[in-house]
Amino acid sequence: MVSFTDESGHELEKRKAAECSATDKNRAVLDRVFVNMPWTYLHRYIDLILERRINIEIGFGADELDNAPISEIAAALARIREGGCRITAHGPFWDLCPGSIDPRIREVSRSRIVRFFEILEHVRPEQVVCHTGFDPRHHRSHRAAFIDNSVSVWAGIIESAERLGAPVVLENVWEDDPALHVEMLERIASPWFGFCLDTGHQHAFSKTKLDNWLEATAHHLKEIHLHDNDGSFDYHLPFGQGSIDFDYLFGFLKTKDLKPVLTIEPHREEHLYQSLDALSNMDSFGWLL
């Protein structure tokens, strides 16, 4: 190993230039992407967010809907925005099912989402991510009713999204294929309603290949959640530590000239830096910068 003091002037210059270039590349990636950030962790990472000028996708759960003062949420996110960071939002999803055959479950789900949008009036995000709540293990036998029920809930939510000026995008989780999303998006044909492809969920849970998801949803694609896994579980790994073909993904976007919102979803801080490094060195990603 060569120590810094052993380097010639020329080699030292080359090394410093390479380090500067890597820093510039990571800065360019950070400017392009968002990073998921649950509200419950924001206080822990707010200084890092401001120091690195990280765009965030702020996530809200049941506790925040019930207990977090809106003034506190608004003040924290105003500080982040004033620091030069952009903001998208992710809605509550645990146990919610807007397409349920039980009308009371639908009403609870709708009321949670409505409350979420009341908070968003003070956040003013660029885009909003929600889930369908569909699980083929439970809902396959009444799929048509699930879609009808879902449309009845989402139609009113999309009106709120238009007033807010922030499109709602529905993310895939357990769905086997893109057909349910496409049907719902076509039933509510609105520029304020779109699709969020979660690469990790598609790879771990879907029986349908990535190319089929992309071809079916390209017209509706407004956001992509980026994380890796080996196909066996939703591990949220950095790029390259799983088997998702990100070169194909970014190549497809280039072919279709699509530039959706891109959100990295690391579950550990070091995974964020590893993902930034991987994206900065991925030739297929470069055109998106």
N, C-alpha and C positions, 0 to 999 in steps of 0.2 A: 504494500500500500504506500502511496506517495503522500507525504504530509504537505500541508500548504507551504511550509518553509522550504521544501525541496523543489517546488515548482519553479520553472523558469518564468520570466516575465511574460513570455508569449503564452505559455500554458495557463498561467494564472488569468490572463486576459480572456482566453478562450473559455475557461471554466466560469468566470464571472459573467461572461456574455451568455453562456448556456443557462446559468441560473436566472439571469434577468429575463431571458426568453421564456423559460418555464413559468416564471412569475407572471409575465405578460399574458401567456396562454391561459393560465388559470383565472386571471382577472377577466379575460374575455369570456370564458365559460361562465363565471359567476355573474357577469352582466347579462348573460343570455338566459340562465336557468333560474328557477325558484327552488327553494329547499323546504320540505315539510317541517312545520313547527307547531306542535300542540300548544294551546294556550297555557296549559298547566306547566310547561317547561320554559315559557318565554322569559320569565324573570331570571332564570339561570343563564340564558344564552344571549340576553339582549345586548350586553356589551360586545360580545363577539360579533353579533349581527351588524352592529353599528361600525365596529372597527373594520370588518371585512366587507362591509356594504353588501350584505347578502339579501337578495330578494326572498321573501318567505311566503309559503302557503300556510296560513294560520288555521289551525284546526280547533273546532269547538265540540265539546261533548255535553252530556246531560248536566254535569256539575256546573259548567259555565253558563248554560242556559238558565239554570235555576238560581245560581248563587253569585256569579261574578258581576260586580257593579259595572253597568255600561260605561259610566264615567271613567273607570279605571281602564277598561278595554280601549276606549276611544283615546285616552291620553297616551297609553303605551304605544298604540299603533300610529298615532300622530307623530310621536317621537321617532319611530322607525321610518316613517315616510319622509319626515323632515331631514333624516340622515341620508336620504338619497336611495332608499330601498323601495322596491315595488311590492305590492301585496295582493295575493289571491286568498281565497278562503275555502275551507273544507268543512262540510256540515256534519252534524251528528248522524250516526248510522247504527250503533249497537242496538239490536232488537227492534229496529224500526222496519216497518213493512207497509209502505203506501199502497201496495196492491193486495193486501190481505182480504180474504173472504169474510173476515169478521169486521163489521163496521166500526166497532169500538177500537180495534187495533188500528184501523185506517185513520180514525179521528185522532188518536194519540200521536200517530206518525205525522199526520198533517199539522197538528198543533206544535209539535217539536220543530218542524221545518219553518213554520210561520214565525215562531219565536226566534229562530236563528236569523231569519231575514229582518226582524225588528232590530237585532243587534247589528246586522250588516249595514243598516241605515247610518250607523255611526262609524263604520269601518271603511265603507266605500271601496270594496275590493274590485280588481279588474275582472275577475272571473270567480265562479262558485262551483265547487265539486260536491256532488251528492251521489248516493247509491240507490239502486232500484229496490234492494231488499229481497230480490228473487233468489231462491235456492231450489234447484231442480229436484233435490231429494224430497222436498215438501210440496212444491208448487206445480210440478209438471202436470199433474192430473187436472188442474184447473187453470192452465196457462192463459186461455182466452179471457177468463174472468179476471185474472191477475192484471192483464194488460188494460182491460176496460176500467178497472178500479184505479189503477195507477194513473191513467190518463185523466181521470176525473180529479185526482189530487194535483198532479203536476200542471195542469192547465192554469189553475189559479196561481201557482207558484211562479210560473213563467211570466205572468202579468206583473208580479212583484219584481221579477228580475229585470224586465224591460224598464220599469219605473226607476229601478236602482241603476240601470245602465251597466249591468254585469251579467253576461250570459251564464246560464246554468248548464253544466255538463254532467252527464250520468256516467259513472265509472263501472266497469266490469269487475265482478268479484267471482262468484260461483257459477256464473252462466257458462253453459257448455259451448255456446256459439254466439255470434253477434245478432242473430235474428230478432230476439226480443227487444234489444236496444233500437235496432233499425225500425221495427214496427212502431214502437212508441214515438220515435223521432219523426216518423212520417205522419203519424196520427196528429201530432202537435207540430205542424210545419212552421217553425219560427226561427228567425236568425238568432234568437236569444236562448235557443235550446240546442245542445250538441252532445258530443260523445267524448269521454275521456278514456283512452286506452291505458290500462295498467299492465305493463309488460310482465311484471312478476306474477300477477294473478292469472293472466292468460297462459303463461308457461307452466304454472304449477297446477291449475285447476281446470283448464279448458281442454276439451277433446279436439278442438279445432285449431289448425295451425295458424301461426302468426300472419302468413300471407293472406289467408282467407279473411281473417279479422280486418286487416288493413284494406283489402279490396272492398269489403262490404261496407265499411264505415268511413271511407276516405272523404266522402261528401259532407260528413257530419263531424269530422275530427277537429276538435278545438284544443285538446290537451293530451299529453302523454305523461304518465308516471313512470319514472325510470329507476329500476333496481333489478338485480340479477338473482337467479337461483338455478339449481340443477334439475328442476322439473319435479322434484319429489315433495317440496314444500315451499311456502312463501317466506324465504329466509331474509329477504331484503339485503342482499350482498352487494358489494361494489361491482362495477362493470368488470367483466373478465374473470370473476371468481365463480361464475355459473356457466350456463350453456345457452343463454339467449343470444340470438344472432343480431346484435345491434348494428353491424355493418349493413345487413339487409334492411333493417328498419330505417336507418338514416338515408340509405340509398333510395328506398321507396319514397320517402318524403321529398327527396331531391327530384326524382322522376315526376312526381305529381305537383311539384312546386308548392308544398305545404309547409307552413311554419307555425305549428301549434305552440301553445304554452308548453314548456318542458319543465317538469318538476322532479328533482332528485328526492328519493325517499330513504335516506340512511337511518338505521336504528341505533347506530353508534357514531360518535363524533369522528373517530378516525376513519370510518367508512366514507364520510363526506370528502375528506381530503384525498383518499384513494380514488374515489369516483371522479373528482375534479381532475386529478392527474391522468386518469384513464381517458376521459373525454378530451382533454387537451391534446392527447397524443393519438387520437382516433381520426384518421384522415377523412373518413366518411362523415364525421360530425362537423368538420371545418366549415362547410358551406353554410351552416346554420348560424354562424357567428356574425 
